[in-house]
Structure formats: C-alpha cells, structure tokens
Amino acid sequence: MSTATALLHSTDELTFIGCDDQTEIVVFQTVSTHDANRVNTTALDTITGAIICDCKAAEFGRVCWHADHALAAWLRTGAMLDVLWLTDAELARYGTKLAGMVRIYRARTGRILLADQVNLVAARAEYRRRQAAALATVPIAVASTGAAPDRALAA
C-alpha cells in the first residue's frame, strides 16, 4: 500500500463480521470506494497471521489497505480488548470455560452462541500472542549473558 493510500484509510473502516472457532479465522468487510455495489471481504487467520482480501488491489496481486489494517482492526474488537487486561491465569480459566461452553452447545444444539465463539477466538489469540512474546525474550536473555548459549543454559 502506498503512503498516500495509507493516509486515506483507517481500521475504523473495517467492520467485524464474525469468526470461526475451529479455523480461528476472523472476517471483516468494507464497502468499496471504487464500486458502491461491491463489498470487500478481508479474512485474518489468527493462528498464522495470513490475510486474504478479495478487493481489486488483491485481485491484481498488490497489497491492499484492508490487509494492512486487518490485524489492528482485530486487536480493537471488544472481544480482544476484554482479554488484554486478564492475567495469564485468568486468561487460561476464561478460555477453558469458553471452550467447554462451546463444546456443550455444539453437542446439544448443533450450533454455538456468536458471543462465545468470538470470545473464545479472542482468548486463544491473546494466549498465542503472549506465548510468542515470552518465547521472543528467551534468546535475548541467553545472548546477553556473554557466554556461549550452551554454557549459559548449563549455569
């Protein structure tokens, strides 16, 4: 996306449509600025970070503003904002509770509550984000000891 295009758009333009608790994919939509009859759909895989968009720019292999703002839009949803402040233990309990509720609803009725689905995906995404952040700090701590990594771990 060009700098000029970036200034014209924001995460507020992406409307959260829903998600899938089994694939961990969240979906946003926005009305096309070039074609009033077209609705662009952007999907974010919260596990891999992959983003797929069906807008004109993406059709031609270009990076679109939708893809640039999808992660930020997901992090600004109510479900993600609700889990950011939880401690690790609270997050684990919350996710476990939601997973159980989703499993029971699906078994009993064949479907689940949308709020539970979104909150479960948010809890899982936040858990993975924290795990990745914790793993990213480990090599830095080992490297800063000044010793070879194998000696630092043995000490």
C-alpha positions, 0 to 999 in steps of 0.5 A: 500500500502506498503512503498516500493510500495509507493516509486515506484509510483507517481500521475504523473502516473495517467492520467485524463480521464474525469468526470461526472457532475451529479455523480461528479465522476472523472476517471483516468487510468494507464497502468499496470506494471504487464500486458502491455495489461491491463489498470487500471481504478481508479474512485474518487467520489468527493462528498464522497471521495470513490475510486474504482480501478479495478487493481489486488491489488483491485481485491484481496481486498488490497489497491492499489497505484492508490487509494492512489494517486487518490485524489492528482492526482485530486487536480493537474488537471488544472481544480482544480488548476484554482479554488484554487486561486478564492475567495469564491465569485468568486468561487460561480459566476464561478460555477453558470455560469458553471452550467447554461452553462451546463444546456443550452447545455444539453437542446439544444444539448443533450450533454455538452462541456468536458471543462465545465463539468470538470470545473464545477466538479472542482468548486463544489469540491473546494466549498465542500472542503472549506465548510468542512474546515470552518465547521472543525474550528467551534468546535475548536473555541467553545472548546477553549473558556473554557466554556461549548459549550452551554454557549459559543454559548449563549455569 
